[in-house]
Amino acid sequence: MILPNVNTDMLNLYLQEMSRQFADDKISLVMDGAGWHRSRQLNLPANISIIHLPPYSPELNPVERFWQQLKRITIRNKIYDSIDELEVAVCAAIHDFTPEQIAQICGIN
């Protein structure tokens, strides 16, 4: 799911969709200290819980390693003519990774 902004409204939309897609599961999301992750307007579905990381601790969030790798592939020393072009490049790069590669990058065995 690619959304146009990062804010509380978009996070609520994402959480609702995730809740719907995994309605029979309990989900724990690890989130950093971004303002929209802690907003009072956040509508948390019953099957989702949030684990907040301490401030300035990207080393505790394994997916940060994946985002670093993805940025190296898609945006380092590259200029895109439009957001749409960037979105296509990011989606293509993500799809090139296997789940096993993502787990390895994130240090998950």
C-alpha positions as CSV (number, residue, x, y, z in Angstrom):
1,M,0.0,0.0,0.0
2,I,1.5,3.3,-1.1
3,L,-0.1,6.4,0.3
4,P,0.4,10.0,-0.7
5,N,1.4,11.3,2.7
6,V,2.8,10.2,6.1
7,N,0.4,11.5,8.7
8,T,-2.2,10.2,11.2
9,D,-4.9,10.0,8.6
10,M,-2.8,7.8,6.3
11,L,-1.6,5.7,9.2
12,N,-5.2,5.1,10.3
13,L,-6.1,4.1,6.7
14,Y,-3.1,1.7,6.7
15,L,-4.0,0.2,10.1
16,Q,-7.7,-0.3,9.0
17,E,-6.6,-2.1,5.9
18,M,-4.0,-4.2,7.7
19,S,-6.7,-5.1,10.3
20,R,-9.1,-6.1,7.5
21,Q,-6.5,-8.2,5.6
22,F,-5.4,-10.1,8.8
23,A,-8.7,-10.0,10.6
24,D,-8.1,-13.4,12.3
25,D,-4.6,-12.5,13.5
26,K,-3.2,-10.5,16.4
27,I,-0.6,-8.0,15.0
28,S,2.2,-6.2,16.8
29,L,3.7,-3.3,15.0
30,V,7.1,-1.8,16.0
31,M,7.1,2.0,15.5
32,D,9.5,4.8,16.0
33,G,8.8,8.1,17.6
34,A,7.3,9.8,14.5
35,G,4.5,12.1,15.6
36,W,1.8,10.3,13.7
37,H,2.8,7.0,15.4
38,R,1.8,8.5,18.8
39,S,-1.1,10.8,17.8
40,R,-4.2,10.9,20.0
41,Q,-6.2,10.7,16.8
42,L,-4.8,7.3,16.0
43,N,-7.6,4.7,15.7
44,L,-6.0,1.4,16.6
45,P,-8.1,-1.7,15.6
46,A,-8.7,-4.3,18.2
47,N,-6.4,-6.9,16.6
48,I,-3.4,-4.5,16.4
49,S,-1.0,-3.4,19.1
50,I,1.9,-1.0,18.8
51,I,5.3,-1.4,20.4
52,H,7.0,2.0,20.6
53,L,10.8,2.2,20.3
54,P,12.8,4.5,22.5
55,P,13.9,7.7,20.9
56,Y,17.0,7.6,18.6
57,S,17.2,3.8,18.4
58,P,17.1,2.7,14.8
59,E,19.3,-0.2,15.7
60,L,16.3,-1.7,17.6
61,N,14.2,-1.6,14.4
62,P,15.5,-4.3,12.0
63,V,13.5,-3.0,9.1
64,E,15.7,0.1,9.1
65,R,18.4,-2.0,7.5
66,F,16.1,-2.9,4.7
67,W,15.1,0.7,4.1
68,Q,18.8,1.7,3.9
69,Q,19.4,-1.0,1.3
70,L,16.3,0.0,-0.6
71,K,17.4,3.7,-0.6
72,R,20.8,2.7,-1.9
73,I,19.2,0.9,-4.8
74,T,16.5,3.4,-5.7
75,I,17.5,6.9,-4.8
76,R,21.3,7.2,-4.3
77,N,22.7,9.4,-7.1
78,K,19.5,9.2,-9.1
79,I,17.0,11.8,-10.1
80,Y,13.4,10.9,-11.0
81,D,11.2,13.1,-13.2
82,S,8.1,12.4,-11.1
83,I,6.8,10.9,-7.9
84,D,5.2,8.2,-10.1
85,E,8.5,7.3,-11.6
86,L,10.0,7.0,-8.1
87,E,7.1,4.9,-7.0
88,V,7.6,2.5,-9.9
89,A,11.3,2.2,-9.1
90,V,10.7,1.6,-5.4
91,C,8.0,-1.0,-6.1
92,A,10.2,-2.8,-8.6
93,A,13.1,-2.9,-6.2
94,I,11.0,-4.3,-3.4
95,H,9.6,-7.0,-5.7
96,D,13.2,-8.0,-6.6
97,F,13.9,-9.1,-3.0
98,T,12.8,-12.5,-1.8
99,P,11.4,-12.9,1.7
100,E,14.6,-14.7,2.6
101,Q,16.7,-11.8,1.4
102,I,14.7,-9.3,3.4
103,A,14.9,-11.5,6.5
104,Q,18.7,-11.8,6.1
105,I,19.1,-8.0,5.6
106,C,17.0,-7.4,8.7
107,G,19.0,-9.9,10.7
108,I,16.0,-12.2,11.2
109,N,16.8,-15.9,11.2
